[in-house]
Amino acid sequence: MKTIIRNATIVNEGRRFIGSVVIEDEVIQEVIEGGDDSSQVYDTEIDATGLYLLPGVIDDHVHFREPGMTHKADIASESRTAAAGGVTSYMEMPNTLPQTTTIPLLEEKFALGKQNSRVNYSFYFGATNDNTDVLPQLDSHRIPGVKVFMGSSTGNMLVDHEDALLKIFQTSPLLIMAHCEDTNIINQNIAAFRKKYKGQNDFPVRYHSRIRSVEACYQSSSLAVNLAKETGARLHVAHVSSARELSLFENKPLENKKITAEVVIAHLMFSTEDYDVMGTKIKCNPAIKTPEDKAALRAALTNGLIDVVATDHAPHLLSEKEGGALKAMSGMPMIQFSLVSMLEMVDEGVLPFERVPQLMSHNPAMLFGIDRRGFIRPGYYADLVLVSPNGNWQVGEGRYYTKCGWTPMDERTFKWKVIRTIVNGRTAYCDGIVIDGVRGKELVFN
């Protein structure tokens, strides 16, 4: 099967040019700058005149809720949503039911991914206070990393024993991805609010960022960074949410870093000023912070302190978002809108166009050592996305695919639109339709 995508504006590896891409079966055969040889015969020809061609997005941070919470999301539904957003690969978190904290449970997730995922997939192993002896047994070619919740979490996934935390950093053969919020500080803040509000069990959601405060994030992130420096561990700090935390990271080439930082779309798109309108729909952990924090995170997209942009896609039913700062569940479905949101930021002057594939495709591929993905190169898997700069569409019912049935992006108008998503050389999404017969592949890590 031979396919050509003709006359696209290709944005890849810091360059932008008009060209064509030839795909044979699953793999990119050729990248042609300028005109192509029209005498060649192809099984499929895609005219991409006026469209931009980017490497497919690699989202290193999602929650697809399967197993155990499939009333609100599952691998099939959320990978469909990913395809609709130009995301061709994802790495999913271990806080499902049961939690992915043993090798047999991890194998069960891989089986679900093989059966149901519309795009490429992998799954993190979850660290606990009690499973550190398992870490040396993990297959570094199959598993992207070890997820460590260094802050308030559900079940037994909070790693709060100093000896266990140190052992994880000393012995993990894989990258450590850390959720950093200091539980003691959070609990002290909750106690202070209850004293102030005379024992109330919940508070308006606008106080969420004062409960899960900058100090709670900074103290935990500092601990993770110091442990990584002491032990030589490879650390990736998830969803950095505050300007203060940015001081913990260095501006140098990714290949020279052992400590890296991720920011997620929610913290780039929303601030505490949005709580009055959006309410608990934008409640997430770590909390949305101030406009000044949002501005600092946006600036870090170009100053080298942030290495990866992800989503922390975390669906809940709207009924589960009822309540306030304590009772409403934290998280929001964002994966369908990550790429178009970043492209809107390009139009706002937040970052150059070429930084979008760098932060969303190239860097995740390099950081995790993903085999032959994240770039438009001959010999690489054909994971590609075509986007239109003149889509001019409004988010609304029927235009999003997440199983939970809502998004904080509802009624937002986007100029940019995902037109086609190609996964391993096959069209997985085109013009509003997800192709159900397409399945992704398990990611391989070098």
C-alpha positions in Angstrom: 0.0 0.0 0.0 1.6 3.2 -1.2 0.2 6.7 -0.2 1.4 10.2 -1.0 0.4 13.4 0.8 0.9 16.2 -1.7 1.6 19.9 -1.4 1.4 20.2 2.4 3.2 22.9 4.5 5.4 20.5 6.4 6.5 21.7 9.9 9.2 19.4 11.3 12.6 19.7 13.1 12.6 23.4 13.2 11.7 23.9 9.5 8.6 24.9 7.5 8.4 24.1 3.8 6.0 23.0 1.0 6.5 19.4 0.2 5.1 15.9 -0.1 5.4 12.7 2.0 5.4 9.2 0.5 4.2 6.4 2.8 4.6 2.7 2.1 2.5 0.5 4.3 3.3 1.7 7.9 6.4 3.7 7.3 7.5 7.0 5.7 9.4 6.2 2.6 10.3 9.7 1.4 10.0 13.3 2.3 10.1 15.5 -0.8 10.7 19.2 -0.6 9.0 21.1 -3.4 7.3 19.3 -6.2 7.1 15.5 -6.5 7.3 13.1 -9.4 3.7 13.0 -10.6 4.5 10.1 -12.9 4.6 7.7 -9.9 1.5 5.6 -9.2 0.1 5.5 -5.7 -2.7 3.6 -4.2 -3.9 6.7 -2.3 -3.3 10.4 -3.0 -4.1 13.1 -0.5 -4.1 16.7 -1.6 -3.0 18.7 1.3 -2.9 22.1 -0.5 -3.4 24.8 2.1 -3.0 22.4 5.0 -0.1 21.9 7.5 1.5 18.5 8.0 2.9 17.8 11.5 4.2 14.7 13.2 1.5 13.1 15.2 1.2 14.3 18.8 2.7 12.1 21.6 0.9 12.7 24.8 3.0 11.4 27.7 0.3 11.9 30.4 -3.3 10.6 30.1 -5.9 8.9 32.3 -8.2 6.6 30.3 -9.9 5.1 33.3 -9.7 1.4 32.3 -10.0 -0.9 34.1 -12.4 0.0 36.9 -13.9 3.3 35.9 -15.3 2.6 32.5 -18.6 4.4 33.3 -16.8 7.6 32.4 -14.0 6.6 30.0 -12.2 3.7 28.5 -9.3 2.9 26.2 -11.5 2.6 23.1 -13.4 5.9 23.7 -10.5 8.0 24.8 -8.2 6.8 22.1 -10.9 7.7 19.6 -10.8 11.2 21.2 -7.1 11.3 20.9 -7.3 10.5 17.1 -9.8 13.3 16.7 -7.2 15.7 18.2 -4.2 14.6 16.2 -2.7 12.6 19.0 -1.2 9.4 17.5 0.5 8.0 20.7 -0.2 8.2 24.4 1.2 6.9 27.7 -1.4 6.2 30.3 -1.3 6.5 34.1 -1.5 3.6 36.7 -4.2 5.0 39.0 -7.0 2.8 37.7 -9.0 0.2 39.5 -7.1 -2.0 40.3 -4.0 0.2 40.2 -1.2 -0.8 37.9 1.3 -1.6 40.6 2.1 -5.2 39.7 3.5 -6.7 36.5 0.5 -9.0 35.9 -1.9 -6.0 36.1 0.4 -4.1 33.8 0.2 -7.0 31.3 -3.6 -6.9 31.5 -3.5 -3.2 30.5 -1.3 -3.9 27.5 -3.8 -6.6 26.4 -6.6 -4.0 26.6 -4.5 -1.5 24.6 -3.8 -4.1 21.9 -7.5 -4.9 21.6 -9.1 -1.5 21.8 -6.7 1.4 21.2 -7.2 3.4 18.0 -3.8 5.0 18.4 -0.4 3.9 19.7 -0.1 3.2 23.4 1.9 2.4 26.4 1.3 2.3 30.2 3.3 3.5 33.3 4.0 1.3 36.2 2.8 2.7 39.5 5.2 2.9 42.5 4.0 2.4 46.0 5.6 2.3 49.5 5.5 -1.5 49.2 6.5 -2.5 45.6 10.0 -1.1 45.2 11.5 -4.6 44.9 9.6 -5.0 41.6 11.2 -2.1 39.9 14.4 -3.9 38.7 12.2 -6.4 36.9 10.5 -3.8 34.7 11.1 -4.1 30.9 12.6 -0.8 29.8 11.7 -1.5 26.2 8.0 -1.8 26.9 7.3 0.6 29.8 7.8 4.4 29.5 8.5 5.0 33.2 7.6 4.6 36.9 4.8 7.0 38.1 5.4 8.3 41.6 2.6 10.2 43.4 4.6 12.4 45.8 1.4 14.0 47.1 -2.2 13.4 47.9 -3.5 10.4 46.0 -6.1 7.7 46.2 -5.6 4.2 47.5 -2.1 3.1 48.3 -0.3 5.1 45.5 0.9 7.9 47.7 4.6 7.3 48.3 5.1 9.0 51.7 7.7 6.8 53.3 11.2 8.4 53.0 13.0 5.1 52.7 10.6 3.9 49.9 11.0 7.2 48.0 14.7 7.0 48.2 14.8 3.4 47.1 12.6 4.3 44.0 15.1 7.0 43.0 18.1 4.7 43.7 16.8 1.6 41.9 14.4 2.4 39.2 15.7 1.3 35.8 13.2 3.6 34.1 12.5 7.3 34.0 10.6 8.5 37.1 7.5 10.7 36.4 6.6 12.5 39.6 3.3 14.1 40.6 4.6 16.7 43.1 2.3 18.2 45.8 3.2 18.1 49.5 0.4 16.4 51.4 1.2 17.9 54.8 1.0 21.4 53.4 -2.3 20.6 51.7 -3.8 19.1 54.9 -2.6 22.2 56.9 -4.3 24.4 54.3 -7.6 22.4 54.6 -7.4 22.6 58.4 -7.0 26.4 58.2 -10.0 26.8 55.9 -12.1 24.6 58.1 -11.2 26.7 61.1 -11.9 29.9 59.2 -15.2 28.6 57.9 -16.2 26.9 61.2 -15.9 23.2 60.3 -17.4 23.3 56.8 -16.7 20.2 54.8 -16.4 22.0 51.4 -15.4 25.4 50.1 -16.0 27.3 46.9 -13.8 25.9 44.1 -11.9 29.3 43.8 -10.1 28.3 47.0 -8.7 25.1 45.4 -5.5 26.9 44.3 -5.0 28.1 47.9 -5.4 24.6 49.3 -3.2 22.9 46.7 -1.0 25.9 46.8 2.2 27.0 45.1 4.1 26.2 48.3 2.7 22.6 48.3 3.9 22.2 44.7 7.2 23.8 45.1 8.2 21.9 48.3 7.4 18.5 46.7 9.0 19.4 43.3 12.1 20.6 45.2 12.3 17.2 47.0 12.0 15.3 43.8 14.7 17.4 42.1 17.1 17.0 45.0 16.6 13.3 45.2 17.3 13.0 41.4 20.5 15.0 41.8 21.6 13.0 44.8 20.9 9.6 43.2 21.4 10.3 39.5 17.9 9.2 38.7 16.2 10.3 35.5 13.3 12.5 36.6 10.4 14.0 34.7 8.2 16.4 36.8 4.6 16.2 35.7 2.2 19.1 35.2 4.4 22.0 36.5 1.8 24.6 37.5 3.6 27.6 39.0 6.2 30.2 38.2 8.1 29.3 41.3 8.7 25.7 40.3 10.3 26.8 37.0 13.3 27.9 39.0 14.1 24.3 39.6 14.8 23.5 36.0 17.6 24.3 33.6 17.7 25.8 30.1 19.9 23.5 28.2 19.5 21.0 25.3 17.2 18.1 26.1 19.9 15.5 25.4 21.9 17.0 28.2 19.2 16.9 30.8 18.4 14.2 33.4 15.7 16.4 35.0 12.9 17.5 32.8 9.6 19.3 33.1 6.1 18.9 31.6 3.3 21.4 31.4 -0.3 20.5 30.6 -2.8 22.4 28.5 -5.1 23.3 31.4 -2.4 25.3 33.1 -1.6 27.1 29.8 -5.3 27.9 29.0 -6.9 28.7 32.3 -6.1 30.8 35.5 -7.8 31.5 38.8 -9.7 34.3 37.0 -11.7 31.6 35.2 -13.1 29.9 38.2 -16.1 32.2 38.5 -17.3 31.2 35.0 -15.9 27.7 34.6 -16.3 26.5 38.2 -15.4 22.9 39.0 -15.0 22.1 35.2 -11.5 23.4 35.5 -10.7 21.8 38.9 -7.6 19.7 38.6 -4.6 18.6 40.6 -2.3 20.5 40.7 -4.7 23.4 40.8 -5.0 26.1 38.2 -2.9 28.9 39.4 -2.8 32.7 39.0 -2.6 34.7 35.7 1.0 35.4 36.5 1.7 31.7 36.8 0.0 31.0 33.5 2.0 33.7 31.8 5.3 32.3 33.3 4.4 28.8 32.0 3.6 30.2 28.6 7.0 32.0 28.5 8.7 28.7 29.5 7.5 27.1 26.3 10.2 29.1 24.5 12.9 29.7 27.1 13.9 26.1 27.4 12.6 25.3 31.0 9.6 23.3 29.8 10.4 20.2 27.7 7.0 18.6 27.0 3.4 19.7 26.6 0.8 17.1 27.5 -2.8 17.0 28.6 -3.3 15.1 31.8 -6.5 14.1 30.1 -8.7 13.0 33.0 -12.5 12.4 32.3 -15.2 12.5 34.9 -18.9 12.6 34.6 -20.4 16.1 35.2 -22.2 14.6 38.2 -18.8 13.8 39.7 -17.7 17.4 39.2 -20.4 18.6 41.6 -19.3 20.3 44.8 -16.4 22.6 45.6 -12.7 22.7 46.3 -12.8 19.4 48.3 -15.8 17.3 47.0 -15.7 17.8 43.2 -13.5 15.4 41.4 -10.3 16.8 39.9 -9.5 16.5 36.2 -10.9 17.4 32.8 -11.0 15.9 29.3 -8.6 17.8 27.1 -6.8 15.4 24.7 -8.9 16.4 21.6 -8.0 20.0 22.0 -4.3 20.1 22.9 -2.9 20.5 19.4 -5.4 23.1 18.3 -5.0 25.0 21.6 -1.2 25.2 21.0 -1.7 26.4 17.5 -4.1 29.1 18.7 -1.2 30.2 21.1 1.0 30.4 18.0 -1.4 32.9 16.5 -1.4 34.8 19.8 2.4 35.1 19.6 3.0 32.9 22.6 5.5 30.7 20.7 6.7 30.0 17.2 4.9 27.4 15.1 8.1 25.3 14.9 8.0 24.9 18.7 4.7 23.0 18.7 6.0 19.8 17.1 9.2 20.2 19.2 7.2 20.2 22.5 4.5 17.8 21.5 6.2 15.3 19.2 10.0 15.6 19.0 10.8 16.1 22.6 8.5 13.3 24.0 10.0 10.9 21.4 13.6 11.8 22.4 12.9 12.0 26.2 11.4 8.5 26.4 13.5 7.1 23.6 10.5 6.0 21.5 11.4 3.9 18.6 11.0 5.7 15.2 8.2 8.1 16.2 7.8 11.8 16.8 9.5 13.0 13.5 8.7 13.2 9.8 11.6 11.1 8.6 12.2 8.3 6.1 12.1 5.0 7.9 9.9 6.3 10.7 6.4 5.2 11.4 3.9 7.3 9.5 2.2 9.0 12.5 1.0 12.3 11.0 -1.6 15.0 11.4 -3.0 17.4 8.8 -4.4 20.7 10.2 -6.2 23.6 8.6 -5.5 27.2 9.6 -9.0 28.2 8.4 -11.2 25.6 10.2 -13.2 28.3 12.1 -15.2 25.8 14.1 -17.0 25.9 17.4 -16.8 23.1 19.9 -20.2 21.7 20.7 -22.2 18.5 21.2 -21.4 16.0 18.5 -18.0 17.5 17.9 -16.2 15.9 20.8 -15.7 12.2 21.4 -14.8 11.6 25.1 -17.1 9.1 26.8 -17.8 11.5 29.7 -19.8 13.7 27.4 -18.4 17.2 28.1 -15.3 19.3 27.9 -14.3 22.7 29.4 -13.6 23.8 25.8 -17.4 23.6 25.0 -18.6 26.6 23.0 -15.0 27.7 22.4 -14.3 28.7 18.8 -11.0 27.5 17.2 -9.5 28.8 14.0 -7.3 25.7 13.7 -8.9 22.3 13.0 -7.6 18.8 12.8 -8.5 17.4 9.3 -6.9 14.0 9.2 -4.9 11.9 11.6 -2.7 9.0 10.3 -1.5 6.3 12.6 1.1 3.8 11.2 0.2 4.8 7.7 -3.5 4.4 8.0 -6.1 7.2 8.4 -7.6 6.9 11.9 -9.6 10.1 11.7 -10.8 12.2 8.8 -13.2 15.2 8.7 -15.1 14.4 11.8 -15.2 10.6 11.5 -13.1 8.2 13.6 -12.2 5.1 11.6 -13.1 2.3 14.0 -11.2 -0.5 12.2 -7.8 1.1 12.8 -5.7 0.0 15.8 -2.5 1.4 17.2 0.7 -0.4 18.1 2.4 -0.8 21.4 5.2 1.8 21.7 8.8 0.5 21.9 11.4 2.3 23.9 15.1 2.3 23.0 
